[in-house]
């Protein structure tokens, strides 16, 4: 039961939900409650690599928390979201002016390479005076979130046809891709929010080596 498990998280499920399902199956298999945890959350709308630790492997969580990550993100320009993703209230933000060319988008992306400061989004798990920011935001409370220094190692266009922009980016731990998408939109003067997000790598661990959650649950149920 002392395992490092790679799971390809499905869309519209919390990271905690994935952990709960893995815990249930492993505990049934072991005939006792197995300790299980993840090493970095993904938003419910996001998919991709989750590293799950089980049993004594949970003691190694600190080894995984600060690892670099790679994502593929789809961004919609010309609109903004209150949460920076599809779960918020969407409004149009681009009523006039020229549509950014691919060359202009590439120029803007270059500006984000290297060390940058990011404002932590209001809809995040960071604690403000002991309470999660997203809980305050849902209640309509006014508060300020901190800025953090992060590093963008790589960022490139995979596809661009206004208003859709698809990018691949390699970033340091603690980078908010939702915030990156919004900041790209601000720099372009169009506004933007993330419509899709997929985590493809955490350091040497790759999503292509991960199991789909449904496959994992079926396999473990058979073995139990």
URZIRA-V430850 format. One record per residue. RES is the residue in one letter. PHI is phi in radians with two decimals (NA if undefined). Layout:
# URZIRA-V430850
<<RES | PHI> <RES | PHI>>
This chain:
# URZIRA-V430850
<<X | NA> <X | -1.57> <X | -2.33> <X | -1.86> <X | -2.05> <X | -1.74> <X | -2.10> <X | -1.57> <X | -1.15> <X | -1.35> <X | -1.26> <X | 1.10> <X | -2.41> <X | -1.33> <X | -1.10> <X | -1.09> <X | -1.09> <X | -1.10> <X | -1.03> <X | -1.07> <X | -1.21> <X | -1.14> <X | -1.04> <X | -1.06> <X | -1.18> <X | -1.15> <X | -1.18> <X | -1.11> <X | -1.17> <X | -1.46> <X | 1.33> <X | -2.78> <X | -1.21> <X | -1.83> <X | -1.29> <X | -2.44> <X | -2.65> <X | -1.89> <X | -2.07> <X | 2.63> <X | -1.31> <X | -2.11> <X | -1.06> <X | -0.93> <X | -1.30> <X | -1.50> <X | -2.18> <X | 2.03> <X | -1.24> <X | -2.09> <X | -1.66> <X | -1.83> <X | -1.93> <X | -2.22> <X | 1.12> <X | -1.15> <X | -1.12> <X | -1.09> <X | -1.21> <X | -1.66> <X | -0.99> <X | -1.10> <X | -1.16> <X | -1.79> <X | -1.14> <X | -1.83> <X | -1.34> <X | -1.20> <X | -2.33> <X | -2.21> <X | -2.34> <X | -2.00> <X | -2.22> <X | -1.88> <X | -2.09> <X | -1.82> <X | -1.52> <X | 1.60> <X | -2.43> <X | -2.24> <X | -2.21> <X | -1.15> <X | -1.95> <X | 1.43> <X | -2.56> <X | -1.18> <X | -1.43> <X | -1.64> <X | -1.44> <X | -1.71> <X | -2.48> <X | -1.29> <X | -2.34> <X | -2.34> <X | -1.84> <X | -2.71> <X | 1.71> <X | -1.42> <X | -1.20> <X | -1.06> <X | -1.30> <X | -1.07> <X | -1.07> <X | -1.16> <X | -1.11> <X | -1.07> <X | -1.08> <X | -1.17> <X | -1.04> <X | -1.03> <X | -1.15> <X | -1.60> <X | -1.25> <X | 1.68> <X | -1.38> <X | -2.39> <X | -1.81> <X | -2.08> <X | -1.43> <X | -1.10> <X | -1.14> <X | -1.08> <X | -1.55> <X | -2.54> <X | -1.55> <X | -1.08> <X | -1.59> <X | -2.03> <X | 0.89> <X | 1.50> <X | -2.17> <X | -1.06> <X | -1.05> <X | -1.12> <X | -1.22> <X | -1.14> <X | -1.11> <X | -1.15> <X | -1.55> <X | 1.36> <X | -1.30> <X | -1.64> <X | -2.81> <X | -1.99> <X | -1.75> <X | -1.34> <X | -1.73> <X | -2.29> <X | -1.54> <X | -2.26> <X | -2.27> <X | -1.80> <X | -1.35> <X | -2.47> <X | -2.70> <X | -2.55> <X | -1.42> <X | -1.67> <X | -2.82> <X | -2.57> <X | -2.60> <X | -0.82> <X | -1.68> <X | -1.68> <X | -2.27> <X | -2.01> <X | -2.25> <X | -2.05> <X | -2.52> <X | -1.92> <X | -2.40> <X | -1.35> <X | -1.03> <X | 1.59> <X | -1.37> <X | -1.66> <X | -1.24> <X | -1.01> <X | -1.16> <X | -1.04> <X | -1.05> <X | -1.11> <X | -1.19> <X | -1.08> <X | -1.10> <X | -1.13> <X | -1.14> <X | -1.37> <X | 1.40> <X | -1.92> <X | 1.33> <X | -2.97> <X | -2.63> <X | -1.39> <X | -1.79> <X | -2.48> <X | -2.56> <X | -2.37> <X | -1.55> <X | -1.79> <X | -2.57> <X | -2.26> <X | 0.97> <X | -1.51> <X | -1.49> <X | -2.09> <X | -1.14> <X | -1.18> <X | -1.68> <X | -1.63> <X | -1.60> <X | -1.08> <X | -1.01> <X | -1.05> <X | -1.14> <X | -1.07> <X | -1.11> <X | -1.16> <X | -1.04> <X | -1.21> <X | -1.13> <X | -1.14> <X | -1.36> <X | -1.28>>
